[in-house]
Amino acid sequence: MSNAYQEDISTLLLRKMKEGGFDFAAIHPIEFYAVFPDEHRARAAAGHFRGESLNAQVMERPDGAWHLELSKLMYATHFGIGEFEHDFESVVEPLGGEIEGWGVKHKMPRHQA
């Protein structure tokens, strides 16, 4: 995936988060996703980030590929996400994996009736 394309997606997502009232002043678990052809490679990638992530989950997909979800506690900034995504990609791609993007969960503000 080209860096320019990924930056455009990240910029758009961060803008939508801002519009939705996301709290950028707080640290959040940012989730990074990748898919691998087998479990061994997915676990090898997860192991590379041991101690750096909040959580790493490896699970088999229905199509037989293996999904890695890596959560890292950090501020949701374009620079921070881009820098970690670059590091993530440098581990994932040599192992035959493919980056599937990133995301973050957050509670929607309650609207009073």
Residue pairs with C-beta under 8 A, 6 or more apart in sequence:
1 99
6 82
6 85
6 99
7 78
7 82
9 101
10 78
10 81
10 82
10 85
10 102
11 78
13 103
14 76
14 78
14 81
17 24
17 76
17 104
17 106
18 24
20 106
20 108
21 108
21 109
22 76
22 104
22 106
23 106
24 75
24 76
24 77
26 75
27 73
27 74
27 75
28 73
28 74
28 75
28 76
28 104
28 106
29 54
29 55
29 71
29 72
29 73
29 104
29 105
30 71
30 72
30 73
30 74
30 76
30 81
30 84
30 102
30 103
30 104
31 69
31 70
31 71
31 102
31 103
31 104
31 105
32 69
32 70
32 71
32 72
32 84
32 85
32 88
32 99
32 101
32 102
33 67
33 68
33 69
33 70
33 99
33 100
33 101
33 102
33 103
34 42
34 45
34 67
34 68
34 70
34 88
34 92
34 97
34 98
34 99
34 100
35 61
35 65
35 66
35 67
35 68
35 97
35 98
35 100
36 42
36 45
36 65
36 66
36 67
36 68
36 92
36 95
36 96
36 97
36 98
37 65
37 66
37 96
37 97
38 66
39 58
39 60
39 66
41 66
41 95
41 96
41 97
42 58
42 66
42 67
42 68
42 97
43 58
44 95
45 68
45 91
45 92
45 95
45 97
46 56
46 58
46 68
46 70
48 91
49 56
49 70
49 72
49 88
49 91
50 56
52 72
53 70
53 71
53 72
54 71
54 72
54 73
55 69
55 70
55 71
56 68
56 69
56 70
56 71
57 68
57 69
57 70
58 66
58 67
58 68
59 66
59 67
59 69
60 66
60 67
61 67
67 100
68 92
68 97
70 88
72 84
74 80
74 81
74 84
76 104
81 102
85 99
85 102
88 99
89 99
92 98
92 99
93 99
